[in-house]
């Protein structure tokens, strides 16, 4: 199930880079703000950053939630 969500987030990130990052990290995260800035400066850098963030950090997020609860 998690890989399906990641695939959908990547697909959305290719179409609208900030939206894909928003769905994974939320509105007030540094990843989202960087994605918005790069998309404003150029659509291709926004796509590259959004896909990179979603693929490289997708494994770290569940551990961060676990440690926040514990």
C-alpha positions in Angstrom: 0.0 0.0 0.0 2.8 2.4 0.8 4.5 1.9 -2.6 1.1 2.7 -4.3 0.8 5.9 -2.4 4.4 6.8 -3.2 3.7 6.1 -6.9 0.6 8.4 -6.8 2.5 11.1 -5.0 5.3 11.0 -7.7 2.8 11.1 -10.5 1.1 14.2 -8.9 4.6 15.7 -8.3 5.3 15.5 -12.0 2.1 17.3 -12.9 2.1 19.8 -9.9 5.3 19.6 -7.9 4.2 21.5 -4.8 1.0 19.4 -4.5 2.9 16.1 -4.4 5.2 17.4 -1.7 2.3 18.9 0.2 0.5 15.6 0.3 3.5 13.9 1.9 4.9 16.6 4.2 2.1 19.1 4.8 1.8 22.8 4.3 4.3 24.4 6.7 7.3 22.2 5.9 10.6 23.3 4.5 10.3 20.7 1.7 7.0 22.3 0.6 8.3 25.8 0.7 11.5 24.9 -1.3 9.3 23.1 -3.8 7.1 26.1 -4.3 10.1 28.4 -4.7 11.7 26.1 -7.3 8.5 25.7 -9.2 8.1 29.5 -9.4 11.7 29.9 -10.6 11.3 27.1 -13.1 8.9 24.2 -13.6 11.6 21.6 -14.3 13.7 22.3 -11.2 10.4 22.0 -9.2 9.7 18.6 -10.7 13.2 17.3 -10.1 13.2 18.5 -6.4 9.7 17.1 -5.7 10.5 13.7 -7.1 13.9 13.6 -5.3 12.3 14.5 -2.0 9.6 12.0 -2.3 11.8 9.1 -3.4 14.8 9.8 -1.1 12.9 10.6 2.1 10.0 8.3 1.8 11.6 5.7 4.1 12.6 8.2 6.8 9.1 9.6 7.5 7.6 6.6 9.3 10.6 6.4 11.6 10.3 10.1 12.4 6.6 9.6 13.3 7.5 6.6 15.5 10.1 8.5 17.4 7.8 11.5 17.9 5.2 9.3 19.5 7.7 7.4 21.6 
